[in-house]
């Protein structure tokens, strides 16, 4: 990963990344994908509550879930918002668990952690306190933990290649 000098908050929230989630397959424990079962049109709020389909290409498992949404809050193993299955992209550190819904989510966290200069949303922005970056745990934001968090991100990223 090349080290960017500056990171500007893109004002994304965790809802920007829940369209495609990588989870652990309940049948074969491989990588499974959770994605919308049908196109939701252009309405972002409606797309969060559309039916989801779980598909594992390794074992052929396919399941549908109704349009409910249960976001992960708390400690322990992080789970996806639709099926409650463990996320594939997660790693334990001595400070806590680092997790991401998909590679784009992980990339954004990595860019933030890696940058020595981090710019937040303007003080008068409506989403200032609700962005994904603003809501990261303090131990991820701390510069003294930068190396450990980046190692965890690399461990997570390497799990995609196997």
MODELLER restraints for C-alpha pairs under 7 A, 6 or more apart:
rsr = mdl.restraints
at = mdl.atoms
rsr.add(forms.Gaussian(group=physical.xy_distance, feature=features.Distance(at['CA:3:A'], at['CA:114:A']), mean=6.16, stdev=0.5))
rsr.add(forms.Gaussian(group=physical.xy_distance, feature=features.Distance(at['CA:3:A'], at['CA:115:A']), mean=6.57, stdev=0.5))
rsr.add(forms.Gaussian(group=physical.xy_distance, feature=features.Distance(at['CA:4:A'], at['CA:114:A']), mean=6.99, stdev=0.5))
rsr.add(forms.Gaussian(group=physical.xy_distance, feature=features.Distance(at['CA:4:A'], at['CA:115:A']), mean=5.48, stdev=0.5))
rsr.add(forms.Gaussian(group=physical.xy_distance, feature=features.Distance(at['CA:5:A'], at['CA:115:A']), mean=5.37, stdev=0.5))
rsr.add(forms.Gaussian(group=physical.xy_distance, feature=features.Distance(at['CA:5:A'], at['CA:116:A']), mean=6.01, stdev=0.5))
rsr.add(forms.Gaussian(group=physical.xy_distance, feature=features.Distance(at['CA:5:A'], at['CA:117:A']), mean=6.15, stdev=0.5))
rsr.add(forms.Gaussian(group=physical.xy_distance, feature=features.Distance(at['CA:6:A'], at['CA:115:A']), mean=5.46, stdev=0.5))
rsr.add(forms.Gaussian(group=physical.xy_distance, feature=features.Distance(at['CA:6:A'], at['CA:116:A']), mean=6.57, stdev=0.5))
rsr.add(forms.Gaussian(group=physical.xy_distance, feature=features.Distance(at['CA:6:A'], at['CA:117:A']), mean=4.71, stdev=0.5))
rsr.add(forms.Gaussian(group=physical.xy_distance, feature=features.Distance(at['CA:6:A'], at['CA:118:A']), mean=5.87, stdev=0.5))
rsr.add(forms.Gaussian(group=physical.xy_distance, feature=features.Distance(at['CA:7:A'], at['CA:111:A']), mean=6.90, stdev=0.5))
rsr.add(forms.Gaussian(group=physical.xy_distance, feature=features.Distance(at['CA:7:A'], at['CA:112:A']), mean=5.87, stdev=0.5))
rsr.add(forms.Gaussian(group=physical.xy_distance, feature=features.Distance(at['CA:7:A'], at['CA:115:A']), mean=5.82, stdev=0.5))
rsr.add(forms.Gaussian(group=physical.xy_distance, feature=features.Distance(at['CA:7:A'], at['CA:117:A']), mean=6.21, stdev=0.5))
rsr.add(forms.Gaussian(group=physical.xy_distance, feature=features.Distance(at['CA:7:A'], at['CA:118:A']), mean=4.78, stdev=0.5))
rsr.add(forms.Gaussian(group=physical.xy_distance, feature=features.Distance(at['CA:7:A'], at['CA:119:A']), mean=5.93, stdev=0.5))
rsr.add(forms.Gaussian(group=physical.xy_distance, feature=features.Distance(at['CA:8:A'], at['CA:118:A']), mean=6.18, stdev=0.5))
rsr.add(forms.Gaussian(group=physical.xy_distance, feature=features.Distance(at['CA:8:A'], at['CA:119:A']), mean=4.76, stdev=0.5))
rsr.add(forms.Gaussian(group=physical.xy_distance, feature=features.Distance(at['CA:8:A'], at['CA:120:A']), mean=6.22, stdev=0.5))
rsr.add(forms.Gaussian(group=physical.xy_distance, feature=features.Distance(at['CA:9:A'], at['CA:119:A']), mean=6.11, stdev=0.5))
rsr.add(forms.Gaussian(group=physical.xy_distance, feature=features.Distance(at['CA:9:A'], at['CA:120:A']), mean=5.11, stdev=0.5))
rsr.add(forms.Gaussian(group=physical.xy_distance, feature=features.Distance(at['CA:9:A'], at['CA:121:A']), mean=5.83, stdev=0.5))
rsr.add(forms.Gaussian(group=physical.xy_distance, feature=features.Distance(at['CA:9:A'], at['CA:133:A']), mean=6.84, stdev=0.5))
rsr.add(forms.Gaussian(group=physical.xy_distance, feature=features.Distance(at['CA:11:A'], at['CA:121:A']), mean=6.79, stdev=0.5))
rsr.add(forms.Gaussian(group=physical.xy_distance, feature=features.Distance(at['CA:11:A'], at['CA:127:A']), mean=6.93, stdev=0.5))
rsr.add(forms.Gaussian(group=physical.xy_distance, feature=features.Distance(at['CA:11:A'], at['CA:131:A']), mean=5.19, stdev=0.5))
rsr.add(forms.Gaussian(group=physical.xy_distance, feature=features.Distance(at['CA:12:A'], at['CA:131:A']), mean=5.51, stdev=0.5))
rsr.add(forms.Gaussian(group=physical.xy_distance, feature=features.Distance(at['CA:12:A'], at['CA:132:A']), mean=5.82, stdev=0.5))
rsr.add(forms.Gaussian(group=physical.xy_distance, feature=features.Distance(at['CA:13:A'], at['CA:130:A']), mean=6.70, stdev=0.5))
rsr.add(forms.Gaussian(group=physical.xy_distance, feature=features.Distance(at['CA:13:A'], at['CA:131:A']), mean=4.70, stdev=0.5))
rsr.add(forms.Gaussian(group=physical.xy_distance, feature=features.Distance(at['CA:13:A'], at['CA:132:A']), mean=4.51, stdev=0.5))
rsr.add(forms.Gaussian(group=physical.xy_distance, feature=features.Distance(at['CA:14:A'], at['CA:132:A']), mean=5.70, stdev=0.5))
rsr.add(forms.Gaussian(group=physical.xy_distance, feature=features.Distance(at['CA:17:A'], at['CA:101:A']), mean=6.36, stdev=0.5))
rsr.add(forms.Gaussian(group=physical.xy_distance, feature=features.Distance(at['CA:17:A'], at['CA:102:A']), mean=6.94, stdev=0.5))
rsr.add(forms.Gaussian(group=physical.xy_distance, feature=features.Distance(at['CA:17:A'], at['CA:105:A']), mean=6.23, stdev=0.5))
rsr.add(forms.Gaussian(group=physical.xy_distance, feature=features.Distance(at['CA:18:A'], at['CA:101:A']), mean=6.50, stdev=0.5))
rsr.add(forms.Gaussian(group=physical.xy_distance, feature=features.Distance(at['CA:19:A'], at['CA:35:A']), mean=5.78, stdev=0.5))
rsr.add(forms.Gaussian(group=physical.xy_distance, feature=features.Distance(at['CA:19:A'], at['CA:36:A']), mean=6.63, stdev=0.5))
rsr.add(forms.Gaussian(group=physical.xy_distance, feature=features.Distance(at['CA:20:A'], at['CA:33:A']), mean=6.79, stdev=0.5))
rsr.add(forms.Gaussian(group=physical.xy_distance, feature=features.Distance(at['CA:20:A'], at['CA:34:A']), mean=5.63, stdev=0.5))
rsr.add(forms.Gaussian(group=physical.xy_distance, feature=features.Distance(at['CA:20:A'], at['CA:35:A']), mean=4.78, stdev=0.5))
rsr.add(forms.Gaussian(group=physical.xy_distance, feature=features.Distance(at['CA:20:A'], at['CA:102:A']), mean=6.68, stdev=0.5))
rsr.add(forms.Gaussian(group=physical.xy_distance, feature=features.Distance(at['CA:21:A'], at['CA:33:A']), mean=5.83, stdev=0.5))
rsr.add(forms.Gaussian(group=physical.xy_distance, feature=features.Distance(at['CA:21:A'], at['CA:34:A']), mean=5.08, stdev=0.5))
rsr.add(forms.Gaussian(group=physical.xy_distance, feature=features.Distance(at['CA:21:A'], at['CA:35:A']), mean=6.72, stdev=0.5))
rsr.add(forms.Gaussian(group=physical.xy_distance, feature=features.Distance(at['CA:21:A'], at['CA:80:A']), mean=6.99, stdev=0.5))
rsr.add(forms.Gaussian(group=physical.xy_distance, feature=features.Distance(at['CA:21:A'], at['CA:101:A']), mean=4.91, stdev=0.5))
rsr.add(forms.Gaussian(group=physical.xy_distance, feature=features.Distance(at['CA:21:A'], at['CA:102:A']), mean=5.37, stdev=0.5))
rsr.add(forms.Gaussian(group=physical.xy_distance, feature=features.Distance(at['CA:22:A'], at['CA:31:A']), mean=6.50, stdev=0.5))
rsr.add(forms.Gaussian(group=physical.xy_distance, feature=features.Distance(at['CA:22:A'], at['CA:32:A']), mean=5.79, stdev=0.5))
rsr.add(forms.Gaussian(group=physical.xy_distance, feature=features.Distance(at['CA:22:A'], at['CA:33:A']), mean=4.88, stdev=0.5))
rsr.add(forms.Gaussian(group=physical.xy_distance, feature=features.Distance(at['CA:22:A'], at['CA:34:A']), mean=6.38, stdev=0.5))
rsr.add(forms.Gaussian(group=physical.xy_distance, feature=features.Distance(at['CA:22:A'], at['CA:87:A']), mean=6.05, stdev=0.5))
rsr.add(forms.Gaussian(group=physical.xy_distance, feature=features.Distance(at['CA:22:A'], at['CA:88:A']), mean=5.50, stdev=0.5))
rsr.add(forms.Gaussian(group=physical.xy_distance, feature=features.Distance(at['CA:22:A'], at['CA:101:A']), mean=6.15, stdev=0.5))
rsr.add(forms.Gaussian(group=physical.xy_distance, feature=features.Distance(at['CA:22:A'], at['CA:102:A']), mean=5.80, stdev=0.5))
rsr.add(forms.Gaussian(group=physical.xy_distance, feature=features.Distance(at['CA:23:A'], at['CA:31:A']), mean=5.92, stdev=0.5))
rsr.add(forms.Gaussian(group=physical.xy_distance, feature=features.Distance(at['CA:23:A'], at['CA:32:A']), mean=5.22, stdev=0.5))
rsr.add(forms.Gaussian(group=physical.xy_distance, feature=features.Distance(at['CA:23:A'], at['CA:33:A']), mean=6.21, stdev=0.5))
rsr.add(forms.Gaussian(group=physical.xy_distance, feature=features.Distance(at['CA:23:A'], at['CA:80:A']), mean=6.98, stdev=0.5))
rsr.add(forms.Gaussian(group=physical.xy_distance, feature=features.Distance(at['CA:23:A'], at['CA:85:A']), mean=6.24, stdev=0.5))
rsr.add(forms.Gaussian(group=physical.xy_distance, feature=features.Distance(at['CA:23:A'], at['CA:86:A']), mean=5.71, stdev=0.5))
rsr.add(forms.Gaussian(group=physical.xy_distance, feature=features.Distance(at['CA:23:A'], at['CA:87:A']), mean=4.25, stdev=0.5))
rsr.add(forms.Gaussian(group=physical.xy_distance, feature=features.Distance(at['CA:23:A'], at['CA:88:A']), mean=4.54, stdev=0.5))
rsr.add(forms.Gaussian(group=physical.xy_distance, feature=features.Distance(at['CA:24:A'], at['CA:30:A']), mean=5.63, stdev=0.5))
rsr.add(forms.Gaussian(group=physical.xy_distance, feature=features.Distance(at['CA:24:A'], at['CA:31:A']), mean=5.23, stdev=0.5))
rsr.add(forms.Gaussian(group=physical.xy_distance, feature=features.Distance(at['CA:24:A'], at['CA:32:A']), mean=5.84, stdev=0.5))
rsr.add(forms.Gaussian(group=physical.xy_distance, feature=features.Distance(at['CA:24:A'], at['CA:85:A']), mean=6.61, stdev=0.5))
rsr.add(forms.Gaussian(group=physical.xy_distance, feature=features.Distance(at['CA:24:A'], at['CA:86:A']), mean=5.71, stdev=0.5))
rsr.add(forms.Gaussian(group=physical.xy_distance, feature=features.Distance(at['CA:24:A'], at['CA:87:A']), mean=6.05, stdev=0.5))
rsr.add(forms.Gaussian(group=physical.xy_distance, feature=features.Distance(at['CA:24:A'], at['CA:88:A']), mean=5.29, stdev=0.5))
rsr.add(forms.Gaussian(group=physical.xy_distance, feature=features.Distance(at['CA:25:A'], at['CA:31:A']), mean=5.91, stdev=0.5))
rsr.add(forms.Gaussian(group=physical.xy_distance, feature=features.Distance(at['CA:25:A'], at['CA:32:A']), mean=5.20, stdev=0.5))
rsr.add(forms.Gaussian(group=physical.xy_distance, feature=features.Distance(at['CA:25:A'], at['CA:56:A']), mean=6.47, stdev=0.5))
rsr.add(forms.Gaussian(group=physical.xy_distance, feature=features.Distance(at['CA:28:A'], at['CA:59:A']), mean=6.44, stdev=0.5))
rsr.add(forms.Gaussian(group=physical.xy_distance, feature=features.Distance(at['CA:30:A'], at['CA:58:A']), mean=6.74, stdev=0.5))
rsr.add(forms.Gaussian(group=physical.xy_distance, feature=features.Distance(at['CA:31:A'], at['CA:56:A']), mean=6.55, stdev=0.5))
rsr.add(forms.Gaussian(group=physical.xy_distance, feature=features.Distance(at['CA:31:A'], at['CA:88:A']), mean=6.64, stdev=0.5))
rsr.add(forms.Gaussian(group=physical.xy_distance, feature=features.Distance(at['CA:32:A'], at['CA:54:A']), mean=6.71, stdev=0.5))
rsr.add(forms.Gaussian(group=physical.xy_distance, feature=features.Distance(at['CA:32:A'], at['CA:55:A']), mean=5.55, stdev=0.5))
rsr.add(forms.Gaussian(group=physical.xy_distance, feature=features.Distance(at['CA:32:A'], at['CA:56:A']), mean=4.24, stdev=0.5))
rsr.add(forms.Gaussian(group=physical.xy_distance, feature=features.Distance(at['CA:32:A'], at['CA:57:A']), mean=6.90, stdev=0.5))
rsr.add(forms.Gaussian(group=physical.xy_distance, feature=features.Distance(at['CA:33:A'], at['CA:54:A']), mean=5.65, stdev=0.5))
rsr.add(forms.Gaussian(group=physical.xy_distance, feature=features.Distance(at['CA:33:A'], at['CA:55:A']), mean=5.31, stdev=0.5))
rsr.add(forms.Gaussian(group=physical.xy_distance, feature=features.Distance(at['CA:33:A'], at['CA:56:A']), mean=6.36, stdev=0.5))
rsr.add(forms.Gaussian(group=physical.xy_distance, feature=features.Distance(at['CA:34:A'], at['CA:52:A']), mean=6.44, stdev=0.5))
rsr.add(forms.Gaussian(group=physical.xy_distance, feature=features.Distance(at['CA:34:A'], at['CA:53:A']), mean=5.56, stdev=0.5))
rsr.add(forms.Gaussian(group=physical.xy_distance, feature=features.Distance(at['CA:34:A'], at['CA:54:A']), mean=4.52, stdev=0.5))
rsr.add(forms.Gaussian(group=physical.xy_distance, feature=features.Distance(at['CA:34:A'], at['CA:55:A']), mean=6.54, stdev=0.5))
rsr.add(forms.Gaussian(group=physical.xy_distance, feature=features.Distance(at['CA:35:A'], at['CA:52:A']), mean=5.51, stdev=0.5))
rsr.add(forms.Gaussian(group=physical.xy_distance, feature=features.Distance(at['CA:35:A'], at['CA:53:A']), mean=5.58, stdev=0.5))
rsr.add(forms.Gaussian(group=physical.xy_distance, feature=features.Distance(at['CA:35:A'], at['CA:54:A']), mean=6.79, stdev=0.5))
rsr.add(forms.Gaussian(group=physical.xy_distance, feature=features.Distance(at['CA:36:A'], at['CA:50:A']), mean=6.55, stdev=0.5))
rsr.add(forms.Gaussian(group=physical.xy_distance, feature=features.Distance(at['CA:36:A'], at['CA:51:A']), mean=6.02, stdev=0.5))
rsr.add(forms.Gaussian(group=physical.xy_distance, feature=features.Distance(at['CA:36:A'], at['CA:52:A']), mean=4.44, stdev=0.5))
rsr.add(forms.Gaussian(group=physical.xy_distance, feature=features.Distance(at['CA:36:A'], at['CA:53:A']), mean=6.06, stdev=0.5))
rsr.add(forms.Gaussian(group=physical.xy_distance, feature=features.Distance(at['CA:37:A'], at['CA:51:A']), mean=5.58, stdev=0.5))
rsr.add(forms.Gaussian(group=physical.xy_distance, feature=features.Distance(at['CA:37:A'], at['CA:52:A']), mean=4.85, stdev=0.5))
rsr.add(forms.Gaussian(group=physical.xy_distance, feature=features.Distance(at['CA:37:A'], at['CA:53:A']), mean=5.10, stdev=0.5))
rsr.add(forms.Gaussian(group=physical.xy_distance, feature=features.Distance(at['CA:40:A'], at['CA:46:A']), mean=6.82, stdev=0.5))
rsr.add(forms.Gaussian(group=physical.xy_distance, feature=features.Distance(at['CA:40:A'], at['CA:47:A']), mean=5.03, stdev=0.5))
rsr.add(forms.Gaussian(group=physical.xy_distance, feature=features.Distance(at['CA:40:A'], at['CA:50:A']), mean=6.75, stdev=0.5))
rsr.add(forms.Gaussian(group=physical.xy_distance, feature=features.Distance(at['CA:49:A'], at['CA:67:A']), mean=4.45, stdev=0.5))
rsr.add(forms.Gaussian(group=physical.xy_distance, feature=features.Distance(at['CA:49:A'], at['CA:68:A']), mean=5.99, stdev=0.5))
rsr.add(forms.Gaussian(group=physical.xy_distance, feature=features.Distance(at['CA:49:A'], at['CA:69:A']), mean=6.72, stdev=0.5))
rsr.add(forms.Gaussian(group=physical.xy_distance, feature=features.Distance(at['CA:50:A'], at['CA:67:A']), mean=4.67, stdev=0.5))
rsr.add(forms.Gaussian(group=physical.xy_distance, feature=features.Distance(at['CA:51:A'], at['CA:64:A']), mean=6.93, stdev=0.5))
rsr.add(forms.Gaussian(group=physical.xy_distance, feature=features.Distance(at['CA:51:A'], at['CA:65:A']), mean=5.72, stdev=0.5))
rsr.add(forms.Gaussian(group=physical.xy_distance, feature=features.Distance(at['CA:51:A'], at['CA:66:A']), mean=4.89, stdev=0.5))
rsr.add(forms.Gaussian(group=physical.xy_distance, feature=features.Distance(at['CA:51:A'], at['CA:67:A']), mean=4.50, stdev=0.5))
rsr.add(forms.Gaussian(group=physical.xy_distance, feature=features.Distance(at['CA:52:A'], at['CA:64:A']), mean=5.69, stdev=0.5))
rsr.add(forms.Gaussian(group=physical.xy_distance, feature=features.Distance(at['CA:52:A'], at['CA:65:A']), mean=5.21, stdev=0.5))
rsr.add(forms.Gaussian(group=physical.xy_distance, feature=features.Distance(at['CA:52:A'], at['CA:66:A']), mean=6.72, stdev=0.5))
rsr.add(forms.Gaussian(group=physical.xy_distance, feature=features.Distance(at['CA:52:A'], at['CA:67:A']), mean=6.80, stdev=0.5))
rsr.add(forms.Gaussian(group=physical.xy_distance, feature=features.Distance(at['CA:53:A'], at['CA:62:A']), mean=6.89, stdev=0.5))
rsr.add(forms.Gaussian(group=physical.xy_distance, feature=features.Distance(at['CA:53:A'], at['CA:63:A']), mean=5.61, stdev=0.5))
rsr.add(forms.Gaussian(group=physical.xy_distance, feature=features.Distance(at['CA:53:A'], at['CA:64:A']), mean=4.45, stdev=0.5))
rsr.add(forms.Gaussian(group=physical.xy_distance, feature=features.Distance(at['CA:53:A'], at['CA:65:A']), mean=6.28, stdev=0.5))
rsr.add(forms.Gaussian(group=physical.xy_distance, feature=features.Distance(at['CA:54:A'], at['CA:62:A']), mean=5.39, stdev=0.5))
rsr.add(forms.Gaussian(group=physical.xy_distance, feature=features.Distance(at['CA:54:A'], at['CA:63:A']), mean=5.07, stdev=0.5))
rsr.add(forms.Gaussian(group=physical.xy_distance, feature=features.Distance(at['CA:54:A'], at['CA:64:A']), mean=6.25, stdev=0.5))
rsr.add(forms.Gaussian(group=physical.xy_distance, feature=features.Distance(at['CA:55:A'], at['CA:61:A']), mean=5.73, stdev=0.5))
rsr.add(forms.Gaussian(group=physical.xy_distance, feature=features.Distance(at['CA:55:A'], at['CA:62:A']), mean=4.62, stdev=0.5))
rsr.add(forms.Gaussian(group=physical.xy_distance, feature=features.Distance(at['CA:55:A'], at['CA:63:A']), mean=6.83, stdev=0.5))
rsr.add(forms.Gaussian(group=physical.xy_distance, feature=features.Distance(at['CA:56:A'], at['CA:62:A']), mean=6.62, stdev=0.5))
rsr.add(forms.Gaussian(group=physical.xy_distance, feature=features.Distance(at['CA:65:A'], at['CA:82:A']), mean=6.75, stdev=0.5))
rsr.add(forms.Gaussian(group=physical.xy_distance, feature=features.Distance(at['CA:65:A'], at['CA:83:A']), mean=6.76, stdev=0.5))
rsr.add(forms.Gaussian(group=physical.xy_distance, feature=features.Distance(at['CA:68:A'], at['CA:82:A']), mean=6.33, stdev=0.5))
rsr.add(forms.Gaussian(group=physical.xy_distance, feature=features.Distance(at['CA:69:A'], at['CA:81:A']), mean=5.27, stdev=0.5))
rsr.add(forms.Gaussian(group=physical.xy_distance, feature=features.Distance(at['CA:69:A'], at['CA:82:A']), mean=5.46, stdev=0.5))
rsr.add(forms.Gaussian(group=physical.xy_distance, feature=features.Distance(at['CA:70:A'], at['CA:81:A']), mean=4.57, stdev=0.5))
rsr.add(forms.Gaussian(group=physical.xy_distance, feature=features.Distance(at['CA:70:A'], at['CA:82:A']), mean=6.42, stdev=0.5))
rsr.add(forms.Gaussian(group=physical.xy_distance, feature=features.Distance(at['CA:71:A'], at['CA:81:A']), mean=4.76, stdev=0.5))
rsr.add(forms.Gaussian(group=physical.xy_distance, feature=features.Distance(at['CA:72:A'], at['CA:78:A']), mean=6.21, stdev=0.5))
rsr.add(forms.Gaussian(group=physical.xy_distance, feature=features.Distance(at['CA:72:A'], at['CA:79:A']), mean=5.97, stdev=0.5))
rsr.add(forms.Gaussian(group=physical.xy_distance, feature=features.Distance(at['CA:72:A'], at['CA:81:A']), mean=6.60, stdev=0.5))
rsr.add(forms.Gaussian(group=physical.xy_distance, feature=features.Distance(at['CA:77:A'], at['CA:86:A']), mean=6.44, stdev=0.5))
rsr.add(forms.Gaussian(group=physical.xy_distance, feature=features.Distance(at['CA:78:A'], at['CA:86:A']), mean=5.77, stdev=0.5))
rsr.add(forms.Gaussian(group=physical.xy_distance, feature=features.Distance(at['CA:78:A'], at['CA:87:A']), mean=5.88, stdev=0.5))
rsr.add(forms.Gaussian(group=physical.xy_distance, feature=features.Distance(at['CA:78:A'], at['CA:99:A']), mean=6.83, stdev=0.5))
rsr.add(forms.Gaussian(group=physical.xy_distance, feature=features.Distance(at['CA:79:A'], at['CA:85:A']), mean=5.12, stdev=0.5))
rsr.add(forms.Gaussian(group=physical.xy_distance, feature=features.Distance(at['CA:79:A'], at['CA:86:A']), mean=4.28, stdev=0.5))
rsr.add(forms.Gaussian(group=physical.xy_distance, feature=features.Distance(at['CA:79:A'], at['CA:87:A']), mean=5.18, stdev=0.5))
rsr.add(forms.Gaussian(group=physical.xy_distance, feature=features.Distance(at['CA:80:A'], at['CA:86:A']), mean=6.37, stdev=0.5))
rsr.add(forms.Gaussian(group=physical.xy_distance, feature=features.Distance(at['CA:80:A'], at['CA:87:A']), mean=5.93, stdev=0.5))
rsr.add(forms.Gaussian(group=physical.xy_distance, feature=features.Distance(at['CA:87:A'], at['CA:101:A']), mean=6.80, stdev=0.5))
rsr.add(forms.Gaussian(group=physical.xy_distance, feature=features.Distance(at['CA:89:A'], at['CA:99:A']), mean=5.63, stdev=0.5))
rsr.add(forms.Gaussian(group=physical.xy_distance, feature=features.Distance(at['CA:89:A'], at['CA:100:A']), mean=5.44, stdev=0.5))
rsr.add(forms.Gaussian(group=physical.xy_distance, feature=features.Distance(at['CA:89:A'], at['CA:101:A']), mean=6.66, stdev=0.5))
rsr.add(forms.Gaussian(group=physical.xy_distance, feature=features.Distance(at['CA:89:A'], at['CA:102:A']), mean=6.98, stdev=0.5))
rsr.add(forms.Gaussian(group=physical.xy_distance, feature=features.Distance(at['CA:89:A'], at['CA:156:A']), mean=5.59, stdev=0.5))
rsr.add(forms.Gaussian(group=physical.xy_distance, feature=features.Distance(at['CA:90:A'], at['CA:97:A']), mean=6.91, stdev=0.5))
rsr.add(forms.Gaussian(group=physical.xy_distance, feature=features.Distance(at['CA:90:A'], at['CA:98:A']), mean=5.53, stdev=0.5))
rsr.add(forms.Gaussian(group=physical.xy_distance, feature=features.Distance(at['CA:90:A'], at['CA:99:A']), mean=4.07, stdev=0.5))
rsr.add(forms.Gaussian(group=physical.xy_distance, feature=features.Distance(at['CA:90:A'], at['CA:100:A']), mean=6.42, stdev=0.5))
rsr.add(forms.Gaussian(group=physical.xy_distance, feature=features.Distance(at['CA:90:A'], at['CA:156:A']), mean=6.16, stdev=0.5))
rsr.add(forms.Gaussian(group=physical.xy_distance, feature=features.Distance(at['CA:91:A'], at['CA:97:A']), mean=5.79, stdev=0.5))
rsr.add(forms.Gaussian(group=physical.xy_distance, feature=features.Distance(at['CA:91:A'], at['CA:98:A']), mean=5.41, stdev=0.5))
rsr.add(forms.Gaussian(group=physical.xy_distance, feature=features.Distance(at['CA:91:A'], at['CA:99:A']), mean=6.49, stdev=0.5))
rsr.add(forms.Gaussian(group=physical.xy_distance, feature=features.Distance(at['CA:91:A'], at['CA:152:A']), mean=6.21, stdev=0.5))
rsr.add(forms.Gaussian(group=physical.xy_distance, feature=features.Distance(at['CA:91:A'], at['CA:156:A']), mean=6.39, stdev=0.5))
rsr.add(forms.Gaussian(group=physical.xy_distance, feature=features.Distance(at['CA:92:A'], at['CA:98:A']), mean=6.26, stdev=0.5))
rsr.add(forms.Gaussian(group=physical.xy_distance, feature=features.Distance(at['CA:95:A'], at['CA:139:A']), mean=6.65, stdev=0.5))
rsr.add(forms.Gaussian(group=physical.xy_distance, feature=features.Distance(at['CA:100:A'], at['CA:106:A']), mean=5.32, stdev=0.5))
rsr.add(forms.Gaussian(group=physical.xy_distance, feature=features.Distance(at['CA:110:A'], at['CA:150:A']), mean=6.74, stdev=0.5))
rsr.add(forms.Gaussian(group=physical.xy_distance, feature=features.Distance(at['CA:110:A'], at['CA:153:A']), mean=6.78, stdev=0.5))
rsr.add(forms.Gaussian(group=physical.xy_distance, feature=features.Distance(at['CA:112:A'], at['CA:118:A']), mean=6.93, stdev=0.5))
rsr.add(forms.Gaussian(group=physical.xy_distance, feature=features.Distance(at['CA:113:A'], at['CA:141:A']), mean=6.59, stdev=0.5))
rsr.add(forms.Gaussian(group=physical.xy_distance, feature=features.Distance(at['CA:113:A'], at['CA:146:A']), mean=6.13, stdev=0.5))
rsr.add(forms.Gaussian(group=physical.xy_distance, feature=features.Distance(at['CA:114:A'], at['CA:146:A']), mean=6.92, stdev=0.5))
rsr.add(forms.Gaussian(group=physical.xy_distance, feature=features.Distance(at['CA:121:A'], at['CA:128:A']), mean=5.44, stdev=0.5))
rsr.add(forms.Gaussian(group=physical.xy_distance, feature=features.Distance(at['CA:122:A'], at['CA:128:A']), mean=6.95, stdev=0.5))
rsr.add(forms.Gaussian(group=physical.xy_distance, feature=features.Distance(at['CA:139:A'], at['CA:145:A']), mean=6.67, stdev=0.5))
rsr.add(forms.Gaussian(group=physical.xy_distance, feature=features.Distance(at['CA:140:A'], at['CA:149:A']), mean=6.59, stdev=0.5))
